């Protein structure tokens, strides 16, 4: 059978994660060419629609010039300023290595793209989502309903991170797109917000829990999650809308000593 050639459009910097998803879902694929923004591959599938279950690339194009927008989510009816690209949200969830037993918390949920991604595509047990904006919470509810997510699988509420009252240490993963202080918010506000996030993480995250954060405030993040208490590692720099935010993975320094 003659193989077809397709080209994936990707967010710059995300090659490794797009590779992983593509080859896990289509192991017979042969990658023939790639650069920072595209990956070309051969596959025996002759219908481009087959690849709609790829969520980390942004687009796919066949040899006839037909293009599908893979980052478009039918359930995403509402948007917030500086909201995360759904393809990048999927990659954050990949980095967090989400599984069906995880309880996931997003304290800056916006329209809840990350949380819905975690539930729909990674089948996590439950998500907790909060945001300081009442409009964001309203938009999140619309998106949850559009995605057909049962209310028993998520808790959604309005709160400033500085006023979060969650105390029980039962969160497995914190995954969030943090305020950058560029298009939305201010750098000075971020100092207090990031400090509060660290304090909340200390309270609610299980000892072997994991934090995955997207931010442009790289220096501030490293200062807040200090080396004595946390292990902080930048695992991805991505080009998103002209900005170069990084994805950080954070673990407790003493996580090996969990019961």
DANOR-V811373 format. One record per backbone hydrogen bond with DSSP energy under -1.0 kcal/mol. NH is the residue of the N-H (numbers start at 1). CO is the residue of the C=O. Records with the same first field share a line. If there is no record, write none. Layout:
# DANOR-V811373
NH->CO, CO
This chain:
# DANOR-V811373
4->43
6->41
7->61
8->39
9->59
10->37
14->11
18->14
19->15
20->16
21->17
22->18
23->19
24->20
25->21
26->22
29->26
30->42
32->40
33->40
35->38
39->8
40->33
41->6
42->30
43->4
50->47
51->48
52->49
54->51
58->9
59->9
60->68
61->7
62->66
65->62
68->60
70->58, 68
71->58
76->73
77->75
83->80
89->85
90->86
91->87
92->88
93->89
94->90
95->91
96->92
97->94
98->93
102->99
104->126
105->173
106->128
109->130
112->109
116->112
117->113
118->114
119->115
120->116
121->117
124->118
125->102
126->102
127->153
128->104
129->155
130->106
131->157
137->133
138->134
139->135
140->136
141->137
142->138
143->139
144->140
145->141
146->142
147->143
148->145
149->144
153->150
154->151
155->127
157->129
159->131
163->160
170->168
171->204
172->103
173->103
174->210
175->105
176->212
178->214
181->184
190->186
191->187
193->189
194->190
195->191
196->192
197->193
198->194
199->195
200->196
201->197
202->198
203->199
204->200
205->201
206->171
209->206
210->172
211->250
212->174
213->248
214->176
215->246
218->216
221->217
222->218
223->219
224->220
225->221
226->224
230->226
231->251
233->249
235->247
236->247
238->245
239->12
240->243
243->240
246->215
247->236
248->213
249->233
250->211
251->231
253->229
255->252
257->254
258->255
